[in-house]
């Protein structure tokens, strides 16, 4: 829900209020936020088994750091926030990397 709300906010309230580059940051943040939130939701609602909390936690941290830093960078222009973006990207990659391992051992 938050990803959709922030995406709509960026598309309607921020357009024309911030620069073109900042709008691109916002769009990237909301796209990655939405995609990864859907994966986290799938993990949360999946049948029991495996260690799905590992990729879910990594993806949540990635959303907070990657998308969060881009959202803040878009509205504040505070460049040091960009240092958090690749750290968040690393957490997203780790979340995807651990996903297959976390689901192995799940009863079929």
Order of alpha helices (4+ residues) and beta strands (2+ residues): alpha-alpha-alpha-alpha-alpha
